[in-house]
Amino acid sequence: MFVRVLMYDKVKNWFMPYDHSKYTGFDYFWRASASSVICGGFTLLFSYPLDLIHTRTATDMARKNTTRLYTTTFDCFNRTNLDEGRWGLYKGAEVAVTAAVIRSILQLPIYSTVKKVMPKDDSYLGRFSQRLGSSMVAGTLMTLIVYPLDTMKKTAQVNGGRGFLNNYSKLPELAVRLPQNLGLRGMYRGWHLFLLTSVISSYTQFAVYDWLAAK
């Protein structure tokens, strides 16, 4: 998150070399979205293997009365690399890229747009309300649009790994069969926790972005 926030303002200045007030409407939105997508891509490249390891160790710890498949985080990383190769660390990355593009297009640009149209209030309560409102809007949109992709990504991450069957040979097969098997409610299982983390993450990201922008 911090890498994306640190890069966002600098990349946005490449797309908006003049004062930001000169850009309005769709012209402003596509420039802000392109900046956010580029930053999200760099973040995903370096962080995705850690996300996969997190998913596998979390599901491993959740099992009762069974011997754990991985003793440590490094053991999970090493065994995944040995069993499935380096590309095994990027299983489901295509889904994550799709979700990251959608998130990048919406999240920071939504905040920039909302902040631009809202009346200026430099008080602590005014800044808090502005960030909280933007976080709730961004978090709700992220949950509605991205959460089924998150379910798909986590399924791809464990598919064919140690202790899991290889139920889906290719990603297109997973994309078709998983919604059929789980149904709409199954694809949104656990959405409320995702919404809560999205709002908190968005608020933190917006607060850090504003703090860095003020420097």
Rosetta blueprint (number, residue, H / E / L):
1 M L
2 F H
3 V H
4 R H
5 V H
6 L H
7 M H
8 Y H
9 D H
10 K H
11 V H
12 K H
13 N H
14 W H
15 F H
16 M L
17 P L
18 Y L
19 D L
20 H H
21 S H
22 K H
23 Y L
24 T L
25 G H
26 F H
27 D H
28 Y H
29 F H
30 W H
31 R H
32 A H
33 S H
34 A H
35 S H
36 S H
37 V H
38 I H
39 C H
40 G H
41 G H
42 F H
43 T H
44 L H
45 L H
46 F H
47 S H
48 Y H
49 P H
50 L H
51 D H
52 L H
53 I H
54 H H
55 T H
56 R H
57 T H
58 A H
59 T H
60 D H
61 M H
62 A L
63 R L
64 K L
65 N L
66 T L
67 T L
68 R L
69 L L
70 Y L
71 T L
72 T L
73 T H
74 F H
75 D H
76 C H
77 F H
78 N H
79 R H
80 T H
81 N H
82 L H
83 D H
84 E H
85 G L
86 R H
87 W H
88 G H
89 L H
90 Y H
91 K L
92 G L
93 A H
94 E H
95 V H
96 A H
97 V H
98 T H
99 A H
100 A H
101 V H
102 I H
103 R H
104 S H
105 I H
106 L H
107 Q H
108 L H
109 P H
110 I H
111 Y H
112 S H
113 T H
114 V H
115 K H
116 K H
117 V H
118 M L
119 P L
120 K L
121 D L
122 D L
123 S L
124 Y H
125 L H
126 G H
127 R H
128 F H
129 S H
130 Q H
131 R H
132 L H
133 G H
134 S H
135 S H
136 M H
137 V H
138 A H
139 G H
140 T H
141 L H
142 M H
143 T H
144 L H
145 I H
146 V H
147 Y H
148 P H
149 L H
150 D H
151 T H
152 M H
153 K H
154 K H
155 T H
156 A H
157 Q H
158 V H
159 N L
160 G L
161 G L
162 R L
163 G L
164 F L
165 L L
166 N L
167 N L
168 Y L
169 S L
170 K L
171 L H
172 P H
173 E H
174 L H
175 A H
176 V H
177 R H
178 L H
179 P H
180 Q H
181 N H
182 L H
183 G H
184 L H
185 R H
186 G H
187 M H
188 Y L
189 R L
190 G L
191 W H
192 H H
193 L H
194 F H
195 L H
196 L H
197 T H
198 S H
199 V H
200 I H
201 S H
202 S H
203 Y H
204 T H
205 Q H
206 F H
207 A H
208 V H
209 Y H
210 D H
211 W H
212 L H
213 A H
214 A L
215 K L
